[in-house]
Amino acid sequence: MTSAEEKLAELNQPSLWSGINAYRSDPLIVDLTAALPRGTREDLENMGRYVTSPEAQELARMANQGTPQLRTHGPRGERLDVIEFHPAWHALMRRSMSVGLHSSVWDPQADADAKDQAHKIRAARFYLTAQLESGHLCPLTMTSASVAALSASPAVQKDWAPKILSRKYDSSNKPAMQKSAVTIGMGMTEKQGGTDVRSNKSTAEKVSEGIYRLSGHKWFMSAPMSDAFIMLAQTKEGMGCFLVPRLLEDGSANGLRFQRLKDKVGNRSNASSEVEFSDTFGFLLGGPDAGIRTILDMVTLTRLDCALASSGIMRASLAEAVHHTRGRSVFGKMLVNQPIMTRVLADMALDVAAATALSFRLADAFDKARGNAEEAAYARVMTPVAKYWCCKIAPALIYEAMECIGGSGYIEERPIARHYREAPVNAIWEGSGNVMALDVLRVLTRGKDLFETVFTGLARDLGPAGKKTIDVLRAAMALCERDEGAARLLVEQLALAAAAAELYRLGAGRIADAFIETRLAGGWRATYGMLDSRFDATYIVDLLYPPAG
């Protein structure tokens, strides 16, 4: 301990949560990845060491303080429409692209010794990186997910996929095919419709086979510095989906005129914009009337990332709070040992563990869905459910972790402030809570048998609690068939049951018992700390957040 640290200890000021391996100190993620190849686990350990390092944390801080700046015009009055980022942003992008967060699930060369676990491996890397800085993950999420939409047009995919798979980050303002690597953004929502993209007014006129000219406006253009964007626009036949390059092959602008960058609550390191466009060329992806179906394949993948990122920032926030309470004395004992505080921390730890287990279970289903009907059913039913619940609980949980730290938790110098501002975006982005609930109802209407397939697996993993839990879920389903407004009841109950089932399957029996009894069998609760003495709160905290050393 340095002299400075000794003085802080004398002042009852704990050390910062820094230099602690985010992978090795997380028993659940270690267990979830135990079956991965040794080389992959070593990579995760290196990543866990990196994301909490002072150097990486400083990059995250600078990227969020030095926010993106829009330059609409140059010194001669010419349109530029470029976004400038802090060098720290580029450093974060370079690092994350080097490990394939934008491409690894599509890369036949990536993780060759674990081909059937590509989504799970990427999930682990994404989860750890979210604990460092989530803003730069936005373009990486969309770039990875865009390949699903590009596959609807093999000719376009053939040209663009090699650039997407490249891990050599290239921030230069050049035509996509002249760059070493590209990133892909998304433009879906418009003022008049928002989530209701079928009401979009942007139009697309056919120019030649597979080439259209687009005109319109997008209220949110995510990651506007990207090299191309997946966009929806109305064709004569219906809603179409398009890949729209930002620059044309000769380097000139492709008619995209950025009006402003959004001044967001969080996600500050990343740019989001409003954009007008005319005479803007795009490549048709899929049929001219199949835009919704085409882009939904992309959206499904982004929803997994929303759940993973929420789980990651909850883990980092609670880890910071537990670390703080272990190093601060209050009323004659360490804060973590004050009974009320212990139960608050343990109660939160149950939710973080459940969200993490549920997110990784979904990633596992993505890996196995192609050849397994049960896993395909799980992926379809549980994607909106996991996205809903993991994202929905994050803001309140991170706030509670902030309160555990106290006044010094309510300052911008700590990572937890960034996590708190970041938390709401995952619930809003790619479908709000109500949209997720409606998606679950859509499955209920069109494929009710998928629920029974999922229920069979949950009952098996829940063990003795299975029959009663599934009876509750079936009752919630029946209610939703009569009353659409009850959809959130089904979604939340299904999330809790699935999370508990996965905890049991992983062998976390006492953790799963405490979770299911307090969430599914317990009374209505509005805040954390509602564990009774039947559950060993100290055991829960120490198991899931082991003391250092």
C-alpha positions in Angstrom: 0.0 0.0 0.0 1.4 3.4 -1.0 1.6 6.3 1.4 -1.3 8.0 -0.4 -3.5 4.8 0.0 -2.5 4.6 3.7 -3.7 8.2 4.2 -7.0 7.4 2.5 -7.4 4.3 4.6 -6.9 6.4 7.7 -9.6 8.7 6.4 -12.0 5.7 6.0 -11.9 6.1 2.2 -11.8 2.7 0.4 -9.6 2.2 -2.6 -11.2 2.5 -6.0 -12.6 -0.6 -7.7 -9.7 -0.7 -10.2 -7.1 -3.3 -11.1 -9.4 -6.2 -10.1 -9.9 -8.8 -12.8 -13.5 -8.5 -13.8 -13.5 -12.1 -15.2 -11.6 -13.9 -12.5 -13.6 -12.1 -9.7 -16.9 -13.2 -11.2 -17.6 -16.8 -10.2 -20.7 -17.0 -12.3 -19.1 -15.9 -15.6 -16.2 -18.2 -14.9 -18.6 -21.1 -14.4 -20.6 -20.1 -17.5 -17.4 -20.2 -19.6 -15.8 -23.2 -18.0 -16.4 -25.5 -21.0 -14.9 -23.0 -23.5 -11.4 -23.8 -24.9 -8.5 -22.9 -22.7 -7.2 -20.3 -25.1 -10.5 -18.5 -25.1 -10.7 -18.5 -21.3 -7.2 -17.1 -21.2 -8.3 -14.3 -23.5 -11.3 -13.6 -21.3 -9.0 -13.4 -18.3 -6.8 -10.9 -20.1 -9.9 -8.9 -21.1 -11.1 -9.0 -17.4 -7.8 -7.6 -16.4 -7.9 -4.9 -19.0 -11.4 -3.5 -18.5 -10.7 -2.5 -14.8 -7.2 -1.2 -15.4 -6.6 2.5 -14.7 -5.6 3.0 -18.3 -8.8 1.6 -19.7 -10.9 3.4 -17.2 -9.3 6.6 -18.2 -10.1 6.0 -21.8 -13.7 5.4 -20.9 -13.8 8.6 -18.9 -12.3 10.7 -21.7 -14.5 9.2 -24.4 -17.6 10.3 -22.4 -16.3 13.7 -21.4 -15.0 14.5 -24.9 -18.3 14.0 -26.6 -18.7 13.7 -30.4 -19.0 16.9 -32.4 -20.9 17.4 -35.7 -19.2 19.4 -38.5 -21.9 20.1 -41.0 -19.8 22.5 -43.2 -16.2 23.2 -44.1 -14.4 26.6 -44.4 -15.6 27.1 -48.0 -19.2 26.5 -47.1 -19.2 23.0 -48.5 -21.2 20.2 -46.8 -19.0 17.9 -44.7 -21.5 16.0 -42.5 -18.7 14.3 -40.5 -18.6 13.6 -36.7 -15.4 14.0 -34.8 -14.6 11.8 -31.9 -12.2 12.0 -29.0 -9.0 9.9 -29.5 -10.1 7.8 -26.6 -13.2 6.6 -28.6 -11.0 5.4 -31.4 -8.8 3.6 -28.9 -11.8 1.8 -27.5 -13.1 0.9 -30.9 -9.7 -0.3 -32.0 -9.4 -2.6 -29.0 -12.9 -4.0 -29.3 -12.7 -4.6 -33.0 -9.4 -6.4 -32.6 -11.2 -9.0 -30.5 -14.1 -9.3 -33.0 -17.0 -7.9 -31.1 -18.3 -6.6 -34.4 -17.8 -9.8 -36.4 -16.8 -13.0 -34.6 -20.1 -14.8 -34.9 -19.9 -14.7 -38.7 -16.1 -15.2 -39.1 -15.3 -18.8 -40.1 -11.7 -18.3 -38.8 -12.7 -16.9 -35.4 -12.6 -19.3 -32.4 -12.2 -22.2 -34.8 -11.9 -24.7 -31.9 -15.4 -23.7 -30.6 -17.5 -23.2 -33.7 -20.7 -24.2 -32.0 -20.3 -21.6 -29.2 -19.6 -18.5 -31.3 -22.5 -16.5 -29.7 -21.6 -17.6 -26.2 -17.9 -16.6 -26.6 -18.8 -13.2 -28.0 -21.4 -12.8 -25.2 -18.6 -13.2 -22.7 -16.4 -10.6 -24.4 -19.3 -8.2 -24.8 -20.4 -8.6 -21.2 -16.9 -7.8 -19.9 -16.4 -4.9 -22.3 -19.8 -3.4 -21.2 -18.3 -3.1 -17.7 -15.7 -0.7 -19.1 -17.7 1.5 -21.6 -20.9 0.8 -23.4 -21.3 3.7 -25.8 -18.8 2.4 -28.3 -20.5 -1.0 -28.3 -23.5 0.5 -30.2 -21.8 0.5 -33.6 -20.2 -2.8 -32.9 -23.6 -4.3 -32.1 -25.2 -3.0 -35.2 -22.3 -4.0 -37.4 -22.4 -7.6 -36.1 -26.2 -7.7 -36.4 -26.2 -6.2 -39.9 -24.8 -9.3 -41.5 -28.2 -11.0 -40.8 -29.9 -8.3 -42.9 -27.2 -8.4 -45.6 -27.7 -12.1 -46.1 -31.0 -11.3 -47.8 -29.0 -10.0 -50.7 -26.1 -12.4 -51.5 -24.5 -10.0 -54.0 -24.4 -7.1 -51.5 -23.2 -9.5 -48.8 -20.4 -10.7 -51.0 -19.0 -7.1 -51.4 -19.5 -5.9 -47.8 -18.9 -9.0 -45.6 -15.1 -9.0 -46.0 -14.9 -5.4 -44.8 -17.2 -6.2 -41.9 -15.1 -9.3 -40.9 -11.9 -7.3 -40.9 -10.5 -6.5 -37.4 -8.4 -3.6 -38.5 -10.3 -0.5 -37.3 -10.3 2.2 -39.9 -11.8 5.6 -38.9 -10.8 7.4 -42.1 -13.5 9.3 -44.1 -13.2 7.3 -47.3 -15.5 5.2 -49.4 -16.2 1.9 -47.8 -14.5 -0.3 -50.4 -11.3 1.7 -49.9 -11.1 1.0 -46.2 -9.6 -1.8 -44.2 -12.8 -2.3 -42.2 -16.2 -0.8 -42.0 -18.9 -0.3 -39.4 -22.7 -0.3 -40.0 -25.3 1.9 -38.4 -29.1 1.9 -38.5 -31.9 4.3 -39.4 -35.4 3.1 -38.6 -37.4 5.5 -36.6 -39.1 8.6 -37.9 -40.9 11.5 -36.1 -44.5 10.5 -37.0 -44.2 6.8 -36.1 -41.2 6.1 -33.8 -41.5 2.4 -33.0 -44.4 2.0 -35.6 -42.0 1.8 -38.5 -44.9 0.7 -40.8 -45.9 4.4 -40.8 -42.5 5.5 -42.1 -42.8 8.2 -44.8 -39.3 7.8 -46.4 -39.5 6.7 -50.0 -37.4 4.5 -52.3 -37.6 4.7 -56.1 -36.1 1.9 -58.2 -33.2 3.0 -60.4 -31.9 -0.3 -61.6 -31.9 -3.9 -60.4 -31.2 -3.9 -56.7 -30.4 -0.1 -56.6 -32.9 2.5 -55.3 -32.9 6.2 -54.7 -34.1 7.2 -51.2 -35.6 10.4 -49.9 -36.9 11.3 -46.4 -35.9 11.9 -42.8 -34.9 9.7 -39.9 -35.4 10.9 -36.3 -32.7 8.7 -34.9 -29.8 7.6 -37.1 -27.7 5.5 -34.8 -23.9 5.7 -35.1 -23.9 8.3 -37.9 -20.1 8.0 -38.4 -20.6 4.5 -39.8 -19.7 3.6 -43.4 -23.3 2.5 -44.2 -26.7 2.2 -42.7 -29.5 -0.3 -42.7 -32.6 1.8 -43.4 -36.3 1.3 -44.1 -38.2 3.1 -46.9 -41.4 2.7 -48.8 -41.2 1.2 -52.3 -44.1 0.9 -54.7 -44.6 -2.7 -53.4 -44.4 -1.9 -49.7 -41.7 -1.4 -47.0 -38.2 -2.2 -48.2 -34.9 -2.6 -46.4 -31.7 -1.0 -47.8 -28.0 -0.8 -47.2 -27.2 2.9 -47.6 -23.5 3.9 -48.0 -22.5 7.2 -46.3 -20.1 8.0 -49.2 -20.3 7.1 -52.9 -17.5 5.3 -54.6 -15.9 8.5 -55.8 -15.8 9.8 -52.2 -18.7 12.3 -52.6 -21.5 12.4 -50.1 -24.5 10.1 -50.7 -27.1 12.8 -49.9 -27.1 12.3 -46.1 -27.4 15.7 -44.4 -27.0 15.4 -40.6 -29.2 18.1 -38.9 -28.0 17.6 -35.3 -26.6 15.2 -32.8 -28.9 14.2 -30.0 -28.1 15.6 -26.6 -28.7 12.3 -24.7 -29.1 11.5 -21.1 -26.4 8.8 -21.4 -24.5 6.9 -24.1 -22.6 10.1 -24.5 -19.5 8.7 -26.1 -21.6 7.5 -29.0 -23.3 9.8 -31.5 -26.9 9.6 -32.5 -28.4 12.0 -35.1 -31.3 13.3 -37.0 -30.7 13.2 -40.8 -32.4 14.3 -43.9 -31.7 12.6 -47.2 -32.5 12.9 -50.9 -31.1 11.4 -54.1 -29.5 8.9 -51.7 -28.6 5.6 -53.2 -29.1 2.3 -51.4 -28.9 -1.4 -52.1 -32.1 -3.4 -51.7 -31.9 -6.2 -49.1 -34.5 -8.9 -49.7 -37.8 -8.2 -51.5 -39.1 -4.7 -52.1 -42.0 -5.4 -49.7 -40.0 -7.6 -47.2 -38.2 -4.8 -45.3 -39.8 -5.5 -41.9 -39.0 -9.2 -42.0 -35.5 -8.5 -43.2 -34.6 -6.0 -40.6 -36.1 -8.1 -37.8 -33.4 -10.6 -38.3 -30.9 -7.9 -37.4 -33.0 -6.5 -34.6 -33.2 -9.9 -32.9 -29.4 -10.0 -32.5 -29.3 -6.4 -31.2 -31.7 -7.4 -28.5 -29.4 -10.1 -27.1 -26.7 -7.4 -26.9 -29.0 -5.1 -24.9 -29.6 -7.8 -22.3 -25.9 -8.6 -22.1 -24.8 -4.9 -21.8 -27.4 -4.4 -19.1 -26.2 -7.4 -17.2 -22.6 -6.2 -17.6 -23.1 -2.7 -16.3 -25.2 -4.0 -13.4 -22.4 -6.4 -12.5 -19.8 -3.6 -12.6 -21.9 -1.3 -10.5 -22.7 -3.8 -7.8 -19.1 -5.0 -7.7 -18.0 -1.4 -7.2 -20.6 -1.0 -4.4 -19.6 -4.3 -2.6 -15.9 -3.3 -2.9 -16.7 0.1 -1.3 -18.7 -1.3 1.6 -15.9 -3.8 2.4 -13.5 -0.9 2.8 -15.5 1.6 4.8 -16.3 1.4 8.5 -19.6 2.8 9.7 -21.0 2.8 13.3 -18.2 0.6 14.6 -18.1 -2.2 11.9 -17.4 -2.5 8.2 -20.3 -1.3 6.2 -20.7 -4.6 4.4 -21.3 -6.3 7.7 -24.2 -4.0 8.8 -27.2 -6.4 8.6 -29.4 -4.1 6.6 -26.6 -3.3 4.1 -25.7 -7.0 3.7 -29.3 -7.8 2.8 -29.5 -5.0 0.3 -26.3 -6.1 -1.4 -27.4 -9.8 -1.4 -30.8 -8.9 -2.8 -29.2 -7.0 -5.7 -26.7 -9.8 -6.2 -29.6 -12.2 -6.9 -30.9 -10.1 -9.7 -27.5 -9.6 -11.3 -26.8 -13.3 -11.2 -30.2 -14.1 -12.6 -29.9 -11.5 -15.4 -26.4 -12.7 -16.3 -27.5 -16.4 -16.4 -30.6 -15.5 -18.5 -28.6 -13.5 -21.0 -26.0 -16.3 -21.5 -28.7 -18.9 -21.7 -30.1 -16.9 -24.6 -26.7 -16.7 -26.3 -26.4 -20.4 -25.9 -29.8 -20.9 -27.6 -28.7 -18.7 -30.5 -25.7 -21.1 -31.0 -27.9 -24.2 -31.0 -31.1 -23.0 -32.6 -30.3 -24.1 -36.2 -30.2 -27.8 -35.3 -32.4 -28.0 -32.3 -36.2 -27.3 -32.2 -36.2 -26.7 -28.4 -33.4 -24.2 -28.6 -35.0 -22.5 -31.6 -38.2 -22.1 -29.6 -36.3 -20.7 -26.6 -34.5 -18.2 -28.8 -37.8 -17.0 -30.4 -39.8 -16.8 -27.1 -37.1 -15.6 -24.8 -35.3 -12.9 -26.8 -37.9 -10.3 -26.1 -38.4 -11.6 -22.6 -34.7 -11.4 -21.7 -34.3 -8.0 -23.3 -37.4 -6.7 -21.4 -36.4 -7.9 -17.9 -32.6 -7.5 -17.9 -32.9 -4.0 -19.3 -35.9 -3.0 -17.2 -34.3 -3.8 -13.8 -30.9 -2.1 -14.6 -31.6 1.6 -13.7 -33.1 0.9 -10.3 -30.4 -1.6 -9.4 -27.6 0.7 -10.4 -29.2 3.5 -8.5 -29.4 1.3 -5.4 -25.7 0.4 -5.8 -24.9 4.1 -6.0 -26.8 4.7 -2.8 -24.7 1.9 -1.1 -21.6 4.0 -1.8 -23.3 7.1 -0.6 -22.6 10.7 -1.5 -19.3 9.7 -3.1 -21.2 7.4 -5.4 -23.1 10.4 -6.7 -20.2 12.0 -8.5 -19.1 11.8 -12.1 -15.6 10.7 -11.3 -16.8 7.1 -10.5 -17.6 4.6 -13.3 -21.0 4.0 -11.6 -22.2 7.4 -12.7 -21.6 6.5 -16.4 -23.3 3.1 -15.9 -26.3 4.8 -14.3 -26.7 7.2 -17.3 -26.2 4.4 -19.7 -28.8 2.0 -18.2 -32.0 3.4 -19.7 -30.9 3.2 -23.3 -30.9 -0.6 -23.4 -34.5 -0.7 -22.4 -35.5 2.0 -25.0 -33.2 1.0 -27.9 -34.4 -1.7 -30.3 -37.8 -1.9 -28.7 -39.2 -0.5 -25.5 -40.8 -2.7 -22.8 -44.2 -2.5 -24.3 -42.8 -3.5 -27.7 -41.2 -6.5 -26.2 -44.4 -7.5 -24.5 -46.3 -7.1 -27.8 -43.7 -9.3 -29.5 -44.3 -12.0 -26.9 -48.1 -11.7 -27.6 -47.3 -12.1 -31.3 -45.6 -15.4 -30.6 -48.5 -16.4 -28.4 -51.0 -15.7 -31.3 -49.0 -17.3 -34.0 -47.0 -20.1 -32.3 -48.4 -21.0 -29.0 -46.7 -24.4 -29.2 -43.4 -22.7 -28.9 -44.3 -21.7 -25.3 -45.1 -25.3 -24.4 -41.7 -26.3 -25.8 -40.0 -23.7 -23.6 -42.1 -24.7 -20.6 -41.0 -28.3 -20.9 -37.4 -27.2 -20.6 -38.1 -24.8 -17.7 -40.0 -27.5 -15.8 -37.1 -29.9 -16.2 -34.5 -27.4 -14.9 -36.7 -25.9 -12.1 -37.0 -29.3 -10.5 -39.6 -29.5 -7.6 -40.6 -25.9 -8.2 -41.3 -26.6 -11.9 -45.0 -27.7 -11.9 -46.3 -24.9 -9.8 -44.3 -22.3 -11.7 -45.5 -23.6 -15.1 -49.1 -23.5 -13.8 -48.6 -19.8 -13.0 -47.2 -19.2 -16.5 -50.0 -21.0 -18.2 -52.5 -18.9 -16.2 -50.7 -15.7 -17.2 -50.9 -16.9 -20.9 -54.6 -17.5 -20.6 -55.1 -14.0 -19.1 -53.1 -12.4 -22.0 -55.3 -14.2 -24.6 -58.3 -12.4 -23.1 -56.5 -9.1 -22.1 -53.7 -7.7 -24.2 -53.0 -5.2 -21.4 -51.8 -8.0 -19.1 -48.8 -8.8 -21.3 -46.2 -7.5 -18.9 -47.4 -9.9 -16.3 -46.6 -12.8 -18.5 -43.3 -11.4 -19.7 -42.0 -10.7 -16.2 -43.2 -14.0 -14.8 -41.5 -15.8 -17.7 -38.3 -13.9 -17.2 -38.1 -14.8 -13.5 -38.9 -18.4 -14.1 -36.4 -18.8 -16.9 -33.7 -17.0 -14.9 -34.3 -19.3 -11.9 -34.3 -22.4 -14.1 -30.9 -21.4 -15.5 -29.5 -20.8 -12.0 -30.7 -24.3 -11.0 -29.3 -25.8 -14.2 -25.9 -24.2 -13.4 -25.9 -25.8 -10.0 -26.4 -22.5 -8.0 -29.0 -24.2 -5.8 -29.0 -21.9 -2.8 -28.8 -18.8 -5.0 -31.7 -20.1 -7.2 -33.7 -21.0 -4.1 -33.4 -17.5 -2.7 -34.2 -15.9 -6.1 -37.3 -18.0 -6.9 -38.8 -17.7 -3.4 -38.3 -13.9 -3.2 -39.3 -13.2 -6.8 -41.9 -15.7 -7.8 -43.2 -16.8 -4.4 -42.7 -13.6 -2.5 -45.1 -10.7 -2.0 -45.0 -7.5 -4.0 -41.7 -5.5 -3.5 -40.7 -2.1 -4.5 -37.1 -1.8 -3.3 -34.1 -4.0 -2.6 -33.2 -5.5 0.8 -36.4 -7.5 1.3 -34.6 -10.8 2.1 -35.6 -12.4 5.4 -33.3 -14.3 7.8 -34.0 -17.6 6.1 -31.5 -16.6 3.4 -27.9 -16.2 4.3 -27.2 -12.8 2.9 -23.4 -12.9 3.7 -23.1 -16.2 1.9 -24.8 -14.8 -1.2 -22.6 -11.7 -1.3 -19.4 -13.6 -0.6 -20.2 -16.3 -3.1 -21.0 -14.0 -6.0 -18.6 -11.2 -5.1 -15.6 -13.0 -3.5 -13.4 -10.8 -1.2 -10.1 -9.9 -2.8 -7.1 -11.8 -1.7 
